[in-house]
Amino acid sequence: MEEKAIEILKILNDHKYEAFIVGGYVRDTLLNRKTTDIDICTSATPKEILEIFENVVISDMQYGSVVVVHKGVRFDVTTFRKEIKYENNRKPVKIKYIKDLKKDLLRRDFTINTLCMNSKGEILDILNIKKDIDDKVLRTVGNPRYRIKEDSLRILRCIRLATVLDFDIEKKTKYFLSKYGYLLNKLSMDRKKEELDKIFLSRNNEKGRKLLIELNLTNVLNLPKLNNIVLCTDLLGIWCQLEVDDIYPFTKVEKEQMKELRVLLKQDSIDNYSLYKYGLYLCTVYADIKGISKRKLNSDYHNLKITSKKDICVSGGDIIKILNRKPGKYIKDIIEDLEKSILNDKLDNNYEEIKKYILQGNKISECIRFFLGYSGWDSEQLNNEIRENTWLVSEEKKSYLMKSDTKDMWRKALEKLGSKYETWSRFPQVPTLN
């Protein structure tokens, strides 16, 4: 790819124009990092570029940029320029074409992005900034106050570069990143998410998190939970924990997946039914967050007896015929029971075995408690008695009613109603013992 870019430089040079590879590609070359993102700057104007190359796509003429397609590869080519005026702390609204490479470099964001490569493959350090590369330091070109106010996206871009490259941010630059953090409100959620995605996907994402917190950017970015989540290798797993589905742009599928993952994360472990219900991908994300073996999950998934309802040897129609009943909600309940029973090795996935199981009646998997007794009322009698405070009404959770120890259930229920009923709580549960 570099060879094709060099060819473009040579063609421009042959037409008496200066041309250089500039920015991230040159930086990453020095850092021995692989990259395919090559930007070219030149003294040729967009009009002159159009006259030289046959395959040119008009991309952003307003800012002096076109796309040159050379031997099937697209390259962004931008004319040397000086930005006169910015709007909304984001984009220049007025530029001026220039012929001076150094002046063009002086308008760029960070010093490490000002290195150039000529048509001979030589790296040029026009602004004498290579020390920043050697020291692994990020700083703005010129005064950070102006560079950051010009384009608020540079705040997140700086944090992303520091994270991905594992660079430190120069003290003054860091100060203004925090000072002007509120300007991030002017960015679209799409642009913010794009940069945050790159930060979160980095192997060094813990550094990115620390910087976002240190620079007091979590609130303006609507990420109050950032400090309390488990950073993992999966982007969906991170966004799921941040719970900003309705703030940042996500697809319908992504939102549904995050909803399911949050339910899954409440479980202490992954069994066969969870693997079946939520799928390998979500369970793998679960494993990543919980710090458990992904290899075992992968093996367990591929050993599942069924991976969908279609794998069960009976259908809803079969269940209707077996029971000789009309269609109803019971079909869904039976199929769910069959899924669990098959996956938990309690039932063979065999038509005759399943038929026998259905005809015998489904086993009750939940706990049941019977409260025996009888009370009868005329129409509206009970409502009237409740209004007259004849009955003491208390609301309890299902889990409380299903407790194994029922000895003190009456007393504790009364105690929850307050001190007014303290005396009552001490009465014996069997009145004859009074």
C-alpha positions as CSV (number, residue, x, y, z in Angstrom):
1,M,0.0,0.0,0.0
2,E,2.9,2.4,0.8
3,E,4.3,1.7,-2.6
4,K,1.1,2.8,-4.3
5,A,1.1,6.0,-2.1
6,I,4.7,6.7,-3.1
7,E,3.7,6.4,-6.7
8,I,1.1,9.1,-6.2
9,L,3.8,11.3,-4.6
10,K,6.1,10.8,-7.6
11,I,3.3,11.6,-10.1
12,L,2.6,14.9,-8.3
13,N,6.4,15.6,-8.1
14,D,6.7,15.0,-11.8
15,H,4.0,17.7,-12.3
16,K,6.1,20.1,-10.2
17,Y,4.0,19.8,-7.0
18,E,5.2,19.0,-3.5
19,A,3.6,15.9,-2.0
20,F,4.1,13.9,1.2
21,I,2.6,11.1,3.2
22,V,1.7,12.8,6.5
23,G,0.4,12.0,9.9
24,G,-0.6,8.7,11.5
25,Y,1.0,6.4,9.0
26,V,4.4,8.0,9.3
27,R,4.1,8.0,13.1
28,D,3.1,4.4,13.2
29,T,6.0,3.5,10.9
30,L,8.4,4.9,13.4
31,L,6.7,3.1,16.2
32,N,6.7,-0.2,14.3
33,R,3.0,-0.3,14.3
34,K,1.0,-1.8,11.4
35,T,-1.5,0.6,9.7
36,T,-3.1,1.0,6.4
37,D,-4.5,4.5,6.9
38,I,-2.4,6.7,4.5
39,D,-3.1,10.4,4.1
40,I,-1.3,12.5,1.5
41,C,-0.8,16.3,1.5
42,T,0.3,18.3,-1.5
43,S,0.8,21.8,-2.8
44,A,-1.5,20.9,-5.7
45,T,-5.1,22.3,-5.4
46,P,-8.1,20.0,-5.8
47,K,-8.6,21.4,-9.4
48,E,-5.0,20.6,-10.3
49,I,-5.3,17.1,-8.8
50,L,-8.4,16.5,-10.9
51,E,-6.4,17.4,-14.0
52,I,-3.5,15.0,-13.2
53,F,-5.4,11.8,-12.1
54,E,-8.1,10.0,-14.0
55,N,-9.9,8.4,-11.1
56,V,-10.6,11.1,-8.5
57,V,-13.6,11.1,-6.2
58,I,-14.8,14.5,-4.8
59,S,-14.9,14.0,-1.1
60,D,-14.6,17.3,0.8
61,M,-13.7,20.0,-1.7
62,Q,-14.7,22.6,0.9
63,Y,-11.7,21.7,2.9
64,G,-9.4,21.0,0.0
65,S,-9.7,17.2,0.1
66,V,-10.3,14.6,-2.7
67,V,-9.9,10.9,-2.9
68,V,-7.5,9.6,-5.5
69,V,-8.1,6.0,-6.6
70,H,-4.7,4.5,-7.7
71,K,-4.5,0.9,-8.8
72,G,-7.6,0.0,-6.9
73,V,-6.6,1.7,-3.6
74,R,-8.2,4.9,-2.3
75,F,-6.0,7.7,-0.8
76,D,-7.2,10.9,0.8
77,V,-5.2,13.8,-0.8
78,T,-5.5,17.2,0.8
79,T,-4.0,20.5,-0.3
80,F,-1.7,22.5,1.9
81,R,-4.0,24.9,3.8
82,K,-4.4,27.3,6.6
83,E,-7.6,27.4,8.6
84,I,-8.9,30.9,9.0
85,K,-12.1,30.4,11.1
86,Y,-13.7,27.6,13.1
87,E,-17.4,27.1,13.8
88,N,-19.1,25.4,16.8
89,N,-15.7,24.2,18.1
90,R,-15.6,21.5,15.5
91,K,-14.9,22.4,11.8
92,P,-13.2,25.2,10.0
93,V,-15.6,27.3,7.9
94,K,-13.0,29.2,6.1
95,I,-9.6,27.9,4.7
96,K,-6.9,29.3,2.5
97,Y,-4.7,27.2,0.2
98,I,-1.0,27.7,0.8
99,K,2.3,26.4,-0.7
100,D,4.2,26.1,2.5
101,L,4.4,22.6,4.0
102,K,5.5,23.9,7.4
103,K,2.5,26.2,7.8
104,D,0.3,23.3,6.9
105,L,1.8,21.2,9.6
106,L,1.4,24.0,12.2
107,R,-2.4,23.8,11.9
108,R,-2.5,20.1,12.8
109,D,-3.7,18.6,16.1
110,F,-0.8,16.8,17.8
111,T,3.0,17.0,17.3
112,I,3.3,13.3,16.7
113,N,1.0,13.6,13.6
114,T,3.2,16.2,11.9
115,L,5.9,13.8,10.6
116,C,6.1,13.5,6.8
117,M,7.4,10.9,4.3
118,N,8.6,12.0,0.8
119,S,8.7,10.1,-2.5
120,K,12.0,8.6,-1.6
121,G,10.6,7.0,1.6
122,E,12.5,9.4,3.8
123,I,10.9,10.6,7.0
124,L,11.0,14.3,7.5
125,D,10.7,16.0,10.9
126,I,10.0,19.6,9.8
127,L,8.8,20.8,13.3
128,N,11.6,19.0,15.2
129,I,9.2,16.9,17.3
130,K,10.8,13.4,17.1
131,K,11.7,13.8,20.8
132,D,8.0,13.5,21.6
133,I,7.9,10.2,19.8
134,D,11.0,9.0,21.7
135,D,9.6,10.2,25.0
136,K,6.1,8.8,24.2
137,V,4.5,12.2,24.9
138,L,1.3,13.6,23.5
139,R,1.1,17.4,23.1
140,T,-0.8,19.8,20.8
141,V,0.9,21.7,18.0
142,G,1.1,25.1,19.5
143,N,-1.0,26.4,22.3
144,P,-3.4,23.7,23.6
145,R,-6.0,26.3,24.6
146,Y,-6.6,27.1,20.9
147,R,-6.0,23.7,19.4
148,I,-8.6,22.1,21.6
149,K,-11.2,24.9,21.4
150,E,-10.9,24.8,17.6
151,D,-12.0,21.2,17.5
152,S,-13.5,19.6,20.6
153,L,-13.2,16.1,19.1
154,R,-9.5,16.4,19.7
155,I,-10.3,15.8,23.4
156,L,-11.4,12.3,22.8
157,R,-8.9,11.8,20.0
158,C,-6.0,12.7,22.4
159,I,-7.3,10.2,25.0
160,R,-7.6,7.5,22.3
161,L,-4.1,8.1,21.0
162,A,-2.7,8.0,24.6
163,T,-4.6,4.8,25.1
164,V,-3.7,3.0,21.9
165,L,-0.1,4.1,21.8
166,D,0.4,4.0,25.5
167,F,1.7,7.6,25.5
168,D,1.5,10.2,28.3
169,I,-0.3,13.4,27.8
170,E,1.8,16.6,28.4
171,K,0.7,18.5,31.5
172,K,-0.6,21.7,29.9
173,T,-2.4,19.7,27.2
174,K,-4.0,17.5,29.8
175,Y,-5.2,20.6,31.7
176,F,-7.0,22.0,28.8
177,L,-8.5,18.7,27.8
178,S,-10.3,18.8,31.2
179,K,-11.0,22.5,31.2
180,Y,-12.8,22.3,27.8
181,G,-14.4,18.9,28.4
182,Y,-17.9,20.6,28.4
183,L,-17.4,21.2,24.6
184,L,-18.0,17.5,24.0
185,N,-21.7,18.4,24.4
186,K,-21.4,19.9,20.9
187,L,-20.4,16.7,19.3
188,S,-22.9,14.2,17.9
189,M,-23.4,11.0,19.9
190,D,-22.2,9.1,16.8
191,R,-18.8,10.9,16.8
192,K,-18.3,10.4,20.5
193,K,-19.2,6.7,20.3
194,E,-16.8,6.2,17.4
195,E,-13.9,7.5,19.5
196,L,-15.0,5.7,22.7
197,D,-15.3,2.4,20.7
198,K,-11.7,2.7,19.8
199,I,-10.7,3.5,23.4
200,F,-12.7,0.5,24.7
201,L,-11.4,-1.9,22.1
202,S,-7.8,-1.1,22.9
203,R,-5.8,-3.7,24.7
204,N,-4.8,-0.8,26.9
205,N,-8.4,0.3,27.6
206,E,-7.8,0.5,31.4
207,K,-5.5,3.5,30.7
208,G,-8.3,5.1,28.6
209,R,-10.8,4.6,31.5
210,K,-8.4,6.2,34.0
211,L,-7.9,9.2,31.7
212,L,-11.6,9.7,31.2
213,I,-12.2,9.6,34.9
214,E,-9.1,11.7,35.8
215,L,-10.1,14.5,33.3
216,N,-13.7,14.5,34.7
217,L,-15.3,13.6,31.4
218,T,-17.6,10.8,32.6
219,N,-20.6,13.0,33.3
220,V,-20.4,15.0,30.1
221,L,-20.1,11.7,28.2
222,N,-23.1,10.2,30.2
223,L,-20.8,7.4,31.6
224,P,-21.3,7.6,35.4
225,K,-20.8,3.8,35.7
226,L,-17.5,3.8,33.9
227,N,-15.5,3.4,37.1
228,N,-17.6,0.4,38.3
229,I,-17.6,-1.9,35.3
230,V,-15.4,-4.8,34.3
231,L,-13.4,-3.9,31.2
232,C,-13.4,-6.8,28.8
233,T,-12.3,-7.5,25.2
234,D,-15.8,-7.3,23.8
235,L,-17.3,-3.9,23.0
236,L,-20.9,-5.0,23.6
237,G,-19.9,-6.3,27.0
238,I,-18.6,-2.9,28.0
239,W,-21.5,-0.9,26.6
240,C,-23.9,-3.3,28.3
241,Q,-22.5,-2.6,31.7
242,L,-22.6,1.2,31.1
243,E,-26.3,1.0,30.5
244,V,-26.6,3.9,28.0
245,D,-28.7,2.1,25.4
246,D,-31.1,5.0,25.0
247,I,-28.3,7.7,24.9
248,Y,-25.8,6.4,22.4
249,P,-26.6,5.1,19.0
250,F,-27.1,1.3,18.9
251,T,-29.0,-1.0,16.5
252,K,-32.1,-2.8,17.5
253,V,-30.2,-6.1,17.6
254,E,-27.5,-4.6,19.8
255,K,-30.0,-3.2,22.3
256,E,-31.7,-6.6,22.5
257,Q,-28.4,-8.3,23.0
258,M,-27.4,-5.9,25.8
259,K,-30.7,-6.4,27.5
260,E,-30.3,-10.2,27.4
261,L,-26.7,-10.0,28.6
262,R,-27.7,-7.9,31.6
263,V,-30.2,-10.7,32.6
264,L,-27.5,-13.3,32.0
265,L,-24.9,-11.4,34.2
266,K,-27.2,-11.8,37.2
267,Q,-26.6,-15.5,37.1
268,D,-23.8,-17.1,39.2
269,S,-22.9,-19.6,36.5
270,I,-23.6,-20.8,33.0
271,D,-25.4,-24.1,32.6
272,N,-26.5,-25.9,29.5
273,Y,-29.9,-24.2,29.4
274,S,-28.2,-20.8,29.6
275,L,-25.9,-21.7,26.7
276,Y,-28.9,-22.8,24.7
277,K,-31.1,-19.9,25.5
278,Y,-28.6,-17.0,25.2
279,G,-26.2,-18.5,22.6
280,L,-22.5,-19.0,22.6
281,Y,-21.7,-15.3,21.8
282,L,-23.5,-13.8,24.8
283,C,-22.3,-16.6,27.1
284,T,-18.7,-15.9,25.9
285,V,-19.1,-12.2,26.7
286,Y,-20.4,-13.3,30.1
287,A,-17.3,-15.4,30.6
288,D,-15.1,-12.5,29.6
289,I,-16.7,-10.3,32.2
290,K,-16.8,-12.9,34.9
291,G,-13.3,-14.2,34.2
292,I,-14.2,-17.8,33.5
293,S,-12.9,-20.2,30.9
294,K,-14.2,-19.5,27.4
295,R,-12.7,-22.7,26.1
296,K,-14.9,-24.8,28.3
297,L,-18.0,-22.8,27.4
298,N,-17.2,-23.4,23.7
299,S,-16.8,-27.1,24.3
300,D,-20.0,-27.3,26.3
301,Y,-21.9,-25.4,23.6
302,H,-20.8,-27.8,20.8
303,N,-21.8,-30.7,23.0
304,L,-25.4,-29.5,23.6
305,K,-28.0,-32.1,22.7
306,I,-30.1,-29.4,21.1
307,T,-29.3,-25.8,19.9
308,S,-32.8,-24.8,18.9
309,K,-36.5,-25.8,19.3
310,K,-36.3,-27.3,15.8
311,D,-33.9,-29.9,17.2
312,I,-36.6,-31.3,19.6
313,C,-38.2,-34.5,18.2
314,V,-41.7,-33.1,18.7
315,S,-43.3,-29.9,17.5
316,G,-46.2,-27.8,18.9
317,G,-48.5,-29.7,16.5
318,D,-47.3,-33.0,17.8
319,I,-48.0,-31.9,21.4
320,I,-51.6,-31.0,20.4
321,K,-52.1,-34.4,18.9
322,I,-50.5,-36.2,21.8
323,L,-52.7,-34.5,24.3
324,N,-55.7,-34.2,22.0
325,R,-56.2,-30.6,23.1
326,K,-56.9,-27.3,21.4
327,P,-53.9,-25.0,20.9
328,G,-53.0,-22.8,23.9
329,K,-50.3,-21.3,26.1
330,Y,-49.6,-24.8,27.6
331,I,-47.7,-25.7,24.4
332,K,-45.1,-23.0,25.1
333,D,-44.8,-24.2,28.7
334,I,-44.4,-27.8,27.7
335,I,-41.7,-27.0,25.1
336,E,-39.7,-25.0,27.6
337,D,-39.9,-27.9,30.1
338,L,-38.7,-30.3,27.3
339,E,-35.8,-27.9,26.5
340,K,-34.7,-27.9,30.1
341,S,-35.2,-31.6,30.7
342,I,-33.3,-32.6,27.5
343,L,-30.4,-30.1,28.1
344,N,-30.1,-31.2,31.7
345,D,-29.9,-34.9,30.7
346,K,-33.2,-35.7,32.4
347,L,-34.9,-36.7,29.2
348,D,-33.7,-38.3,25.9
349,N,-34.5,-36.4,22.7
350,N,-36.5,-39.3,21.4
351,Y,-40.1,-39.0,20.1
352,E,-41.5,-42.0,22.1
353,E,-39.7,-41.0,25.3
354,I,-41.0,-37.4,24.9
355,K,-44.5,-38.6,24.1
356,K,-44.5,-40.8,27.3
357,Y,-43.1,-37.8,29.3
358,I,-45.9,-35.5,28.1
359,L,-48.7,-38.0,28.7
360,Q,-47.4,-38.6,32.3
361,G,-47.6,-34.9,33.0
362,N,-44.8,-32.4,33.2
363,K,-42.8,-32.4,36.3
364,I,-43.0,-29.4,38.5
365,S,-39.6,-27.7,38.6
366,E,-40.6,-24.9,41.0
367,C,-41.3,-25.3,44.8
368,I,-44.9,-25.3,45.9
369,R,-46.4,-24.6,49.3
370,F,-50.0,-25.4,50.2
371,F,-51.8,-23.2,52.7
372,L,-54.9,-25.1,53.8
373,G,-58.0,-23.5,55.1
374,Y,-61.4,-22.1,54.1
375,S,-63.1,-18.8,54.3
376,G,-66.3,-17.7,52.6
377,W,-67.9,-14.3,52.0
378,D,-71.0,-12.8,50.4
379,S,-70.7,-10.4,47.6
380,E,-68.5,-7.3,48.6
381,Q,-68.4,-8.7,52.2
382,L,-64.6,-9.1,52.1
383,N,-64.0,-5.6,50.6
384,N,-66.2,-4.1,53.3
385,E,-64.4,-5.9,56.0
386,I,-61.0,-4.7,54.8
387,R,-62.3,-1.1,54.7
388,E,-63.5,-1.6,58.3
389,N,-60.0,-2.9,59.3
390,T,-61.5,-6.2,60.3
391,W,-58.6,-7.8,58.4
392,L,-54.9,-7.0,58.7
393,V,-53.4,-6.8,55.1
394,S,-49.7,-7.3,54.5
395,E,-47.8,-7.5,51.2
396,E,-45.0,-10.1,51.1
397,K,-42.6,-11.2,48.4
398,K,-43.0,-14.7,47.0
399,S,-39.6,-15.7,48.3
400,Y,-40.7,-15.0,51.8
401,L,-43.8,-17.2,51.5
402,M,-41.5,-20.0,50.1
403,K,-39.1,-20.0,53.0
404,S,-38.4,-23.4,54.4
405,D,-38.8,-22.2,58.0
406,T,-42.4,-21.2,58.6
407,K,-42.3,-21.3,62.4
408,D,-42.0,-17.5,62.9
409,M,-43.7,-16.4,59.6
410,W,-46.8,-15.0,61.4
411,R,-44.8,-13.1,64.0
412,K,-42.3,-11.6,61.5
413,A,-45.1,-10.5,59.2
414,L,-46.6,-8.6,62.1
415,E,-43.3,-7.1,63.1
416,K,-42.9,-5.6,59.6
417,L,-46.2,-3.7,60.1
418,G,-44.6,-1.6,62.8
419,S,-44.6,-1.2,66.6
420,K,-48.4,-0.8,66.6
421,Y,-48.7,-4.6,66.3
422,E,-45.9,-5.6,68.5
423,T,-48.2,-7.0,71.2
424,W,-50.0,-9.1,68.5
425,S,-46.8,-10.5,67.3
426,R,-46.3,-12.2,70.6
427,F,-49.6,-14.0,70.6
428,P,-49.4,-17.8,70.0
429,Q,-50.0,-18.9,66.4
430,V,-52.5,-21.5,67.7
431,P,-55.2,-19.5,69.6
432,T,-56.1,-22.5,71.8
433,L,-52.7,-22.2,73.4
434,N,-53.5,-18.7,74.6
